[in-house]
């Protein structure tokens, strides 16, 4: 089976883990945590980076650091991983969903203003599948309406918007280092900001909110969201290889694009002129009228040929928990269309050219067979 995502662990990461084990620094007190934060801040060109247990925790802490809580609302994209809107709910605030663009699958900036109410405190653009959000109109709307911006860049390490790295354009931004991410620590996350006060608040919230004056005196409700030294050791090693990993992702996308070109009914991943798409996942959409099968049928056919794939995210009105919690939901037609027609193909850093060719050939064979049946 060709997996959807198989990571690559660098020799540097393995050596770092051995060092952490040999020195006995296993917990969050170890030196690799600080080094990972410093290296990541340097990579992005930001002043502060705070390592946490996972990407969802990074979003949760970022929202708390901005003072968002019960009674507040946060604009989030309808098409996103559940972590984005769940983090909002963890604070007691409510997510307000905005539909996505058809080509990039990202939040549609033109729909933000009409979703804003007197309770809105922030906008959370999510850079989906490695393609950056059109940030200028998002930032313009936020400035005009006095809203904070939290970038969810979990899927977009190294992606660029008009030459600016994702995660550097907002009040605070968050990354994930889950096993399938471009930089991985197995589980892990980071929030970044140029605002010293926000970074300080984030450090307090992620570590049980100890008093600055006296440890073990807790001024507010905090959380145990610490990253371990072992995880950070992996992150330091992987981050040192990020340029090579990004180049591999872009080469992968070119090979897929060449192998899948001119197949009726297959929409390839987007790349707007102003964007550097890092193709975290190689995401395609399937038009059943033209391809001959639905994306679900294609998934089954690929699995029968030893190729794994994954569905796109589902729209908010398909999520029972949101209705249970009384979140006001609308209609998200673009999100639903994208969800019903999209899947992503094997895209891990360990994927080989031969495997990419195998996936492309399988899709061509499935289409050819479907066309014969229809004929």
N, C-alpha and C positions, 0 to 999 in steps of 0.2 A: 504493500500500500504506500503510495506517495502521500505523505502527511501534508496537511494544510500549512503547518509551520514547524520546521525543525530548526532550532537555534544553532549558532556556532559559538563555542566557548573558546576564547583565545588562550594561547599559552601564558600570556601575562596574567589573565584572570585566574588561571589554575595556580600559577606561582604565588599570587597574592593570597589566595585561600590557604595554601600551605604555610605561608608566613604567618597568617592570622592564627592558624591552629598551633603552630610551633611556639608562638609567643604567648598563647593563652588569651589573647584579646578577642573574645567571641561576641560580647554584647555591644550595645550602642555606644559604650564608652571608648571603643577602640579607635585608633588613629585613622583607619581607612574611611570612616564616616566623614570626618572633617576633610580629608583629602578628596573624597568623592564630591562633596559640596563645593569645594574650591575649584576643582577641575571642571565641574559642570557649569559653574558661574563663569569661569574663564572661557569655556567653549561658546557660551551664549553672549558673553560681553555684558553681563548684568552684575549688580553689586552684591546681591545676596541670594543664596540657595539654601534651602532647608530640606534635608532628607527625611523621609517618612516611610511608613511600612508598606504603602501601596498607593496607586494613583487615586483611588477613591478617597483615601485618607487625606491626600494632598488637597483635593477639591473641598472636602469637609473643613479642613483647617483654614484654607484660604477664605472661605465664606465666613467662618467665625472671626478671622482676623479683620475682615472688613466690617464686622459688627452686624452681620445679617442674621436675623432670627425670626421668632414668631411674629406674624402679621406682615412680614415683608414678602415681596415677590421677586423672582429672578427669571429673566427671559432665557429660555434654553431652546435648542433646536429640537424639532419633533423627531428628526432622524439622528439618533445617537445611541451609544451604549448606555444602559440603564444607570451606570455609575454617575453620570452627569446629573440627572434629575434626582436620583436617590440622595446624593450629597446635599442637595438643596433641602430635601425633606428632613434629613437628619438634624438640620438646624432649627426646624420648626417653621421655616419659610415654605412658600409654595412655588413650584415651577409653573411658568406660563409658556406654553409651547408655541413655536413659530415654525411654519412649514419650510421645507428645504428647496434648494435650486435643483432643477432636473439634471443639469449636466455635472455639477460638482458634488451633489448630495449634501452640501453644506447649508447651514442656516441662510435663509434669504434675507439680506439686509433691508430690502424694500418693505418687508412686513413687520419690522421691529416696532416702529413708532406707533402703529395702530394697536399693538399689544400692550403698550405701556399704560399703567394706571398710577394713581397717587401713591400706591403701595410699592411700586417697582423701585428696587434699589440697585440692580446690577444686570448686566448682560453676560451670558456665558457662551461665546462662540466656540464651537468644537471643530478642529481641523480633521475632517473625516478621511480615513484611509490614506493619509499622507499628503492630501492636497489642501493647501491653506485656504482659509476663509477669505473672502473679499473684505479686508479689514478696514479700509479707509472709510466707507460709509458707516460701518459699525461704530468706529471711533468718533466720527462726526456726530452721529445720533446720540451717542453716550455723552459727549461734551455738551451738546445743545440741551439735553434733558437732565444733566447733572447726575448721570449714572456711572457706577463703577464697571470695569470690564475685567472679566476673569477668563483667560484663554485656557481651554482644555486642549493641550497639545500632546496628549497621551499617544496618539498615533502618528505624530509628525515630527519626530526628532530630526533636525537638520533641514526641514522644509523651509522654503523662503517665500515671502510675499513682497514683491517689488524690491528684492535685495535684502529684506529684513527677515531675520530668523523668526520662525514661529516661537512664541513664548517671550518675545521681547517687546511687544507692542501694547501691553495692557498694564493695569495696576498691579496685577498679580497673575501668574500663570502656573499651570500644573502639568506634570509629566508622569507617565507610568513606565516602570521597568519590568513589567510582567514578562514571562518567558518568551512570549511571541513578539516582543517589541524589538526595535532596531538596537537599542542598548538595553540589556537585560541584567537584572540581579536575581532572577527567579520570581520574586515578589519584591515590590519596592516602588517608591515614588519620590517626587521632588517638587517643591513649589519654589518659584523664583520671583524676585521683585527688585526694584531699585529703591524701594521705600524702606528705610531702616526700621521705622515704627511697625510696619506690617510684618517684617521679618521677625522682629522681636516678639510680637504677639503670636505669630505662628509657632515659634519655638516654645512658648509657654503652653499653648493649647495642645501641642503634640506630645508634651512631656508632663502631663498631670497638673499643669499650671502651678508649679511651685512658686512661692514668693521670691522675688529678687533679693529680698533682705534676709530670708531664712528658709532654707530647704526644709521640706516636709510641712511647711505651712502653705495651704492651698487657697488662693484668693478667689478662684473661680473654678467651675467644673471643667477639668481638663481630660485628656485622653492619653492612653498609652499607644502611641502611633510611631514608636521609635524603629528605625532601621538598624539591623545588627551589623557589626563589623565584618562578619563573614559575607553578608550580602553586599556591603559596600566594597569589599575586596574584589568581588566579581565585577561590580560596576566600574571601578577604577580601570581594571584591565580591559573591559569592553569599550569604555569611552575612548581609550587610547587608540582604538581601531575604528572609530566611527566614520572617518573619511573613506576607509576601505569598504565598510559595510554599506554606506550610502551609494558608493560607486557600483557595488554589486546589485543593489536594489534597482538602480537605473538601468544597468545592463540587462537584468532580468526582465524589466518592463519592455525594453526594446525587442528582446527575443520573443516575448509573448505577442507583442504588437505585430511583429513580422509573421509569426506563426498563425495568428488568428485573423489576419487582414482579409477583407473581402468575403467573410462568411456572413451570408444574409441573416439578419436578426440578432447579431452580436454587437453590442455597444461596448467599446473599449474604454478604459479609464480616461478621465479628462486631464487636460493640462492647459489652463488658461495662459495667455501670453505673459502675464505678470507673475506666474507661479513657477516655483520649483517643486514639483510633485516628487516625493521620495518613495511612493508606491509601497507603503507599509504592507498593504495587501493588494494583490492584483485583482481588482473588482470589476466584474463585467455585468451587463444586463442582457436579458434574453427576451426578444419579442417572439412569442410563440407563433404568431401569424406568419412571420417570415422565416423563423428557424425551423418550425415544424414540431417543436416540443416546448412545453413550459420549462421554466428553470428548475422546478421540482423534478420533472421527468429527466432533465439533463443530469441533475445531481445523482439520480438513481443509476442512470446509464454509466456515469463516470465511476461511481462506486463499484459497479459490477466489473469495471476494467481496472480496479485497483487504484483509483484516484480519489482522494478525499477532497471535500469542498465544504463551504459554510454558507448559510443563508445570510442575507443582509439583516440589519436591525429591524425590529418591528415598530409600528407607529404607537403613539401613546394610547390611542383608543382601543388597542389590543391588549393593554396591560391591566389585568384585574386589580392589582394593588392600588393603582391610581384611583379607580372608581371607589374602591373600599375606603380610601383615605379622603374622599371627597374633593379630589382635585378637579377643577373645572376643565373639561375637555371640549375641543372643537372638532372640526373636520380638517384633515391634512392630506388632501388628494395627491400631492406630489410625493410625499413621504410614503403613502400607501402604494402608489405605482412603483416607486423605486424598490420598496420592500418586497413586493410581489414578483418582481422580475429580476432581482439581483442576487448574485452569489459571488464569492471570491474563491480563487483558485490557489493551489499550492504556491506559497510565496515566501517561505522561510529562507534565511540566509544560507542554509545548507543545501538548498536546491541546486541540482546540476543542470547543465545545458541539455543533457540527454533526457532528464525528467521533464523539462519544459517542452521539449520536442514531443515527448510521449503524450503529454496533456493536450497539446495543440492537435496532434494527429487524432487523438481519441475524439475530440470535439468535432473535427471534420468528418470522421467516420459516422458519428452519431447523427450529424446533420444530413449526411448523404443517405443514410438508411431511412431517416424520417421522411426525406423528400421522396424516396422511392415508394414508401407506404402511402403517402398522400396522393402520389401519381396513380 
